[in-house]
Amino acid sequence: MSLSLIDTTLRDGNQSLWGATGLNTAQMLQIAPVMDRVGYEAIDFSTSTHMAVAVRFTKEDPWERLSLMREAMPETPLSFLTTGMRFISWEVASHELMEFAFRLLVNRGIRRFAVMDPMNNIAAMTTMADLTRKAGGESIVAALTFTLSPLHDDAHFAKAAEALAKSGKFDRLYLKDPGGLVSAERATTLFPALRKAVGQMPLEFHSHSTIALAQFSYLEAAGQGVDCLHTASAAAANGTSQPAVASTLRNLRDMGVRVDVDHEAIAEIDTYFSALAQAEGLSHGQPQEFDRSYFRHQMPGGMMGTLKRQLSETKRLHLLPQVLEEVERVRADLGYPIMVTPFSQVVGTQALLNVIGGERYATIPDEVVRYALGRFGQPAMPMDSALEDRIKSSKRAKELTEEPHMASLDELRAKIGKDLSDEEFLLRAVMPADQVDAMKAAGPARRGYDPKTRPMVDLIRELTSRRDLGEVKLSKPGLTLELKGGR
């Protein structure tokens, strides 16, 4: 028996542990050739959210990043995860805009599209598959999202998987478990049902180590017909991320499962990201303890990382337990949406506001209003009627109901500017202009990175900021550096 692996370090590992802001272009490029040697089925590389983070936080052009990575990794497909009919903006986008975006992604090097709909809406997923295929996507993968509720038993998921497989629109299917909720026991019944439903179609499993179940469910899934597992390098694994690739490989080998990868390259990648995490002050993923409360709030790894970052930035990390308790209540109020992008953000943001504001629903973000108005589809169960009435009768709901839908590409071109490249035009169509301006002003991304130089860079930055020093001389074997202040 054999299976393949997909690496999640650059996208989901980065998002789950480091709030999607941990890695810049240079840091990815430095290790890309080694990652290309491993023999991964694909690299889980980006989403539109990650593209926005590149612009907003590192002031780097995500299109340039993609082109550079494609050049550095010619053998391994780069994968893009869709998150419903939206691109960066929370607003539901037109088919025209989505196909335009996908075509640009293909032109820049994306070969694989993982198609996810936050409601597991089969019709919406097949439509997205058509758009990505038309744009030139080579491999189109159905991402069926796992959740726990009275409705979501094995038969429910098997029926959905069968419909996706029989549509003829997809090349592969993977079960996406954002909350890390699939136990080894559940895997023994769920994956045989999925295997039967999809026939010979390749079947993947993507889970998170959030409550220490994924390491066990991965091994059970490998024995139940799964063809591919999603893992991350050591520093970006465990915690709320995916299981670590090295330990997963050891356990699979002990089971007699063959995985054809370059083990030396994997060890080199683990060493690199561990050094990077230490140099950049990023948390190194650690095995988690079992926490049964996750079965209630179901907060996924990526959003958990983002939530911790948001609370830390405002020095309120101690409020995390209260926010997670409120997540459970908000999710029930909203009709138990699947806790995956964008609904994990919708629920998490509302819960955060409820806790730090001191009054539940004193502030209701536009995304929650749009959710109540049905812009994202219908949840599996009805919303709390009092909350639904309150939102729909609000002044903001009336304003959002009357707001025009996204303009056509021609209309946006006329408004934003006709002389822009397609890539810059798309960013300006869905992001604040000042953020794109700042990205452009920053210029091309750096190319090289060495974690061993970070202490020296920090020292130079600190010394050059001192106004009381006119001259600085640094010396070590093989290196002499003199800095003189201007007069």
Rosetta blueprint (number, residue, H / E / L):
1 M L
2 S E
3 L L
4 S E
5 L E
6 I E
7 D E
8 T L
9 T H
10 L H
11 R H
12 D H
13 G H
14 N H
15 Q H
16 S H
17 L H
18 W H
19 G L
20 A L
21 T L
22 G L
23 L L
24 N L
25 T H
26 A H
27 Q H
28 M H
29 L H
30 Q H
31 I H
32 A H
33 P H
34 V H
35 M H
36 D H
37 R H
38 V H
39 G L
40 Y L
41 E L
42 A E
43 I E
44 D E
45 F E
46 S E
47 T L
48 S H
49 T H
50 H H
51 M H
52 A H
53 V H
54 A H
55 V H
56 R H
57 F H
58 T L
59 K L
60 E L
61 D L
62 P H
63 W H
64 E H
65 R H
66 L H
67 S H
68 L H
69 M H
70 R H
71 E H
72 A H
73 M L
74 P L
75 E L
76 T L
77 P L
78 L E
79 S E
80 F E
81 L E
82 T L
83 T L
84 G L
85 M L
86 R L
87 F L
88 I L
89 S L
90 W L
91 E L
92 V L
93 A L
94 S L
95 H H
96 E H
97 L H
98 M H
99 E H
100 F H
101 A H
102 F H
103 R H
104 L H
105 L H
106 V H
107 N H
108 R H
109 G L
110 I E
111 R E
112 R E
113 F E
114 A E
115 V E
116 M E
117 D L
118 P L
119 M L
120 N L
121 N L
122 I H
123 A H
124 A H
125 M H
126 T H
127 T H
128 M H
129 A H
130 D H
131 L H
132 T H
133 R H
134 K H
135 A L
136 G L
137 G L
138 E L
139 S E
140 I E
141 V E
142 A E
143 A E
144 L E
145 T E
146 F L
147 T L
148 L L
149 S L
150 P L
151 L L
152 H L
153 D L
154 D H
155 A H
156 H H
157 F H
158 A H
159 K H
160 A H
161 A H
162 E H
163 A H
164 L H
165 A H
166 K H
167 S L
168 G L
169 K L
170 F L
171 D L
172 R E
173 L E
174 Y E
175 L E
176 K E
177 D E
178 P L
179 G L
180 G L
181 L L
182 V L
183 S L
184 A H
185 E H
186 R H
187 A H
188 T H
189 T H
190 L H
191 F H
192 P H
193 A H
194 L H
195 R H
196 K H
197 A H
198 V H
199 G L
200 Q L
201 M L
202 P L
203 L E
204 E E
205 F E
206 H E
207 S E
208 H L
209 S L
210 T L
211 I L
212 A L
213 L L
214 A H
215 Q H
216 F H
217 S H
218 Y H
219 L H
220 E H
221 A H
222 A H
223 G L
224 Q L
225 G L
226 V L
227 D L
228 C E
229 L E
230 H E
231 T E
232 A E
233 S L
234 A H
235 A H
236 A H
237 A L
238 N L
239 G L
240 T L
241 S L
242 Q L
243 P L
244 A E
245 V H
246 A H
247 S H
248 T H
249 L H
250 R H
251 N H
252 L H
253 R H
254 D H
255 M H
256 G L
257 V L
258 R E
259 V L
260 D L
261 V L
262 D L
263 H H
264 E H
265 A H
266 I H
267 A H
268 E H
269 I H
270 D H
271 T H
272 Y H
273 F H
274 S H
275 A H
276 L H
277 A H
278 Q H
279 A H
280 E H
281 G L
282 L L
283 S L
284 H L
285 G L
286 Q L
287 P L
288 Q L
289 E L
290 F L
291 D L
292 R L
293 S L
294 Y H
295 F H
296 R H
297 H H
298 Q L
299 M L
300 P L
301 G H
302 G H
303 M H
304 M H
305 G H
306 T H
307 L H
308 K H
309 R H
310 Q H
311 L H
312 S H
313 E H
314 T L
315 K L
316 R L
317 L H
318 H H
319 L H
320 L H
321 P H
322 Q H
323 V H
324 L H
325 E H
326 E H
327 V H
328 E H
329 R H
330 V H
331 R H
332 A H
333 D H
334 L L
335 G L
336 Y L
337 P L
338 I L
339 M L
340 V L
341 T L
342 P L
343 F H
344 S H
345 Q H
346 V H
347 V H
348 G H
349 T H
350 Q H
351 A H
352 L H
353 L H
354 N H
355 V H
356 I H
357 G H
358 G L
359 E L
360 R L
361 Y L
362 A L
363 T L
364 I L
365 P L
366 D H
367 E H
368 V H
369 V H
370 R H
371 Y H
372 A H
373 L L
374 G L
375 R L
376 F L
377 G L
378 Q L
379 P L
380 A L
381 M L
382 P L
383 M L
384 D L
385 S H
386 A H
387 L H
388 E H
389 D H
390 R H
391 I H
392 K H
393 S L
394 S L
395 K H
396 R H
397 A H
398 K H
399 E H
400 L H
401 T H
402 E H
403 E L
404 P L
405 H L
406 M L
407 A L
408 S L
409 L H
410 D H
411 E H
412 L H
413 R H
414 A H
415 K H
416 I H
417 G L
418 K L
419 D L
420 L L
421 S L
422 D H
423 E H
424 E H
425 F H
426 L H
427 L H
428 R H
429 A H
430 V H
431 M L
432 P L
433 A H
434 D H
435 Q H
436 V H
437 D H
438 A H
439 M H
440 K H
441 A H
442 A H
443 G L
444 P L
445 A L
446 R L
447 R L
448 G L
449 Y L
450 D L
451 P H
452 K H
453 T H
454 R H
455 P H
456 M H
457 V H
458 D H
459 L H
460 I H
461 R H
462 E H
463 L H
464 T H
465 S L
466 R L
467 R L
468 D L
469 L L
470 G L
471 E E
472 V E
473 K E
474 L E
475 S E
476 K E
477 P L
478 G L
479 L E
480 T E
481 L E
482 E E
483 L E
484 K E
485 G L
486 G L
487 R L
